[in-house]
Amino acid sequence: MTVAPILSGNVFNLFYGMVYDAHSIIGEDGERQCDRGLDCYRKAYLVTFVACLTALAISLASIWHEHSKTLNEAKGKDLEREA
């Protein structure tokens, strides 16, 4: 859990840089500049949004799985007590 933010942070940082570089123009002084406004990062925002939805879906599926597992264990213990 502690390493995941480091990995994803670096990956998304590099991805944002690639998207910005693809939409920017290199000036005479060598500095990159993007005059497109939101379009400079639109693809990066879309990828980040999909990644967040995917993480949310995985989190909810994990919660549901653990809850189901806990309920099944509780039902098994109730059956043992009745026997």
C-alpha positions in Angstrom: 0.0 0.0 0.0 2.8 2.4 0.7 4.6 1.8 -2.6 1.5 2.1 -4.9 1.3 6.0 -4.7 5.0 6.2 -5.6 4.6 4.0 -8.7 1.3 5.5 -9.9 2.5 9.0 -9.1 5.6 8.6 -11.3 3.6 6.9 -14.1 1.0 9.6 -14.2 3.6 12.4 -14.0 5.5 11.0 -17.0 2.2 10.5 -18.9 1.1 14.1 -18.2 4.5 15.3 -19.4 4.2 13.3 -22.6 0.7 14.7 -23.3 1.9 18.2 -22.6 4.9 17.8 -24.8 2.8 16.4 -27.7 0.6 19.5 -27.6 3.3 22.1 -27.0 5.4 24.2 -29.3 9.1 24.7 -28.6 10.0 28.4 -28.7 13.2 30.0 -29.9 14.5 30.0 -26.3 13.9 26.2 -26.1 11.0 26.6 -23.7 7.9 24.6 -24.3 4.5 26.4 -24.4 1.0 25.2 -25.0 -1.6 27.8 -26.1 -4.5 25.3 -26.4 -5.8 25.7 -22.9 -7.6 22.7 -21.6 -6.7 20.7 -24.7 -3.1 20.6 -23.5 -4.1 18.1 -20.9 -7.5 16.7 -22.1 -6.2 13.2 -22.8 -4.3 13.0 -19.5 -7.4 14.1 -17.6 -9.5 11.4 -19.4 -6.9 8.7 -18.6 -6.8 9.8 -15.0 -10.6 9.8 -14.8 -10.7 6.2 -16.1 -8.0 5.1 -13.8 -9.9 6.6 -10.8 -13.1 4.8 -11.9 -11.2 1.5 -12.3 -9.7 1.9 -8.8 -13.1 2.7 -7.4 -14.6 -0.4 -9.0 -11.8 -2.6 -7.7 -12.2 -1.1 -4.2 -15.9 -1.7 -4.2 -15.5 -5.2 -5.5 -12.9 -5.9 -2.7 -15.3 -4.6 -0.1 -18.2 -6.7 -1.4 -16.0 -9.8 -1.5 -14.8 -9.3 2.1 -18.3 -8.6 3.3 -19.6 -11.8 1.5 -16.8 -13.8 3.0 -17.5 -12.5 6.5 -21.3 -13.3 6.1 -20.5 -16.8 5.0 -18.2 -17.4 7.9 -20.8 -16.1 10.3 -23.4 -18.4 8.8 -21.0 -21.4 9.2 -20.5 -20.6 12.8 -24.3 -20.4 13.4 -24.8 -23.8 11.8 -22.1 -25.3 14.0 -23.8 -23.9 17.2 -27.1 -25.4 16.1 -25.7 -28.9 15.6 
